[in-house]
Amino acid sequence: MSDERGGGVLCPLDATGQPSGPPETVTDLVAAVAAREAAEHPRWVWATAPAVYPTLVRAGVRVDRCHDVELTEALLLGHAGRWGEPRSLAAAWARLTGAAAGRAAPPHHPGTGRARSSTPCPARRGRASRH
């Protein structure tokens, strides 16, 4: 989890996803992620990658493995035919525990954290994208 001053909280998890230690508050999240990635190559779990990863990339930090809870939740809901339902970390936790999931937020535009426009993607307009 990051804050607006460049710091954040790292919560170590074991292989089962359970906390393996106390949350660690850091004043420089980029430096902390870079150091932990270099030393341990962990699998990162982020509530929503657009809130964290663009800052890391701009600073030259790459991670080998990560999970985006919001994206994963959106994929699972879409597969279940439930597109448009809330898909945040809080919503996933609510569904897991049987609580109300709340309202849906607009989709994020990858890399910016902003809502995506309603412009159809090129493939839907009959053009193939080139990679």
C-alpha positions in Angstrom: 0.0 0.0 0.0 1.4 3.4 -0.9 0.8 6.9 0.4 0.9 10.3 -1.3 4.4 11.2 0.2 6.2 8.3 -1.5 6.1 5.9 1.5 4.0 3.0 2.1 3.4 -0.3 4.0 4.9 -3.7 3.1 3.0 -6.7 4.5 5.0 -9.9 4.2 3.0 -13.0 3.4 3.9 -16.7 3.5 3.3 -19.1 0.6 -0.3 -19.6 1.7 -1.0 -15.8 1.7 -1.1 -15.5 5.5 0.9 -12.7 7.2 4.4 -13.9 8.0 5.4 -10.8 10.0 4.1 -7.4 11.1 3.4 -4.7 8.5 6.5 -2.6 7.8 6.0 1.1 7.3 8.6 2.6 4.9 9.2 6.2 4.0 10.5 5.4 0.4 8.4 2.7 -1.1 10.3 2.7 -4.4 13.6 2.0 -2.6 12.0 -0.6 -0.3 10.5 -2.5 -3.2 13.8 -2.4 -5.2 15.7 -3.7 -2.2 13.2 -6.4 -1.4 13.0 -7.5 -5.0 16.8 -7.7 -5.3 17.2 -9.6 -2.1 14.2 -12.0 -2.1 12.4 -11.8 -5.5 9.0 -12.1 -3.8 5.7 -12.5 -5.4 4.1 -9.1 -4.9 0.3 -8.7 -4.2 -1.1 -5.2 -5.0 -4.6 -4.0 -4.4 -4.4 -2.3 -7.8 -1.2 -2.2 -9.8 -2.0 1.2 -11.5 -1.7 2.8 -8.1 1.8 1.5 -7.5 3.6 0.1 -10.6 3.8 3.2 -12.8 5.9 5.0 -10.1 8.2 2.0 -9.8 8.7 1.8 -13.6 9.4 5.5 -13.8 12.1 5.0 -11.1 13.6 2.0 -13.1 12.3 -0.7 -10.7 10.9 -3.9 -12.2 9.4 -6.8 -10.3 9.6 -10.4 -11.5 6.2 -11.6 -10.2 3.1 -9.8 -9.0 -0.7 -10.2 -8.6 -3.1 -7.3 -9.1 -6.1 -8.1 -6.9 -8.4 -5.7 -8.7 -7.5 -7.0 -12.1 -7.8 -10.6 -11.0 -11.2 -9.9 -9.4 -12.4 -8.2 -12.6 -11.3 -11.3 -14.7 -13.0 -13.7 -12.4 -16.2 -11.7 -12.3 -16.2 -11.3 -16.0 -15.7 -15.0 -16.5 -18.7 -15.5 -14.2 -20.8 -13.1 -16.3 -20.8 -10.5 -13.5 -19.0 -7.6 -15.3 -19.7 -4.3 -13.6 -19.7 -5.6 -10.1 -17.2 -4.1 -7.6 -13.7 -5.5 -8.1 -11.5 -3.8 -5.6 -9.5 -5.5 -2.8 -12.3 -4.4 -0.4 -15.0 -5.9 -2.7 -13.0 -9.2 -3.0 -12.7 -9.4 0.7 -16.4 -8.6 1.2 -17.4 -11.4 -1.2 -15.0 -13.8 0.5 -16.5 -13.0 3.9 -20.1 -12.8 2.8 -20.4 -9.0 3.4 -21.8 -6.5 0.9 -19.3 -5.6 -1.9 -20.3 -2.0 -2.3 -20.4 0.0 -5.6 -18.4 -0.6 -8.7 -15.6 1.8 -9.6 -14.8 2.7 -13.2 -12.1 0.6 -14.9 -8.6 1.9 -14.6 -6.6 2.9 -17.7 -3.4 0.8 -17.5 -0.4 2.8 -16.2 -2.3 6.0 -15.2 -4.7 5.1 -12.5 -7.4 7.1 -14.4 -10.7 5.8 -15.6 -10.7 4.3 -19.0 -12.6 6.1 -21.8 -15.5 4.5 -23.6 -13.6 4.4 -26.9 -13.7 0.9 -28.3 -10.4 -0.9 -28.7 -9.0 -1.2 -32.3 -9.7 -4.9 -32.5 -13.4 -4.3 -31.9 -13.5 -1.8 -34.9 -12.2 -4.5 -37.2 -8.5 -3.6 -37.0 -5.9 -5.9 -35.5 -3.4 -4.5 -33.1 0.3 -4.9 -33.8 2.8 -5.9 -31.1 
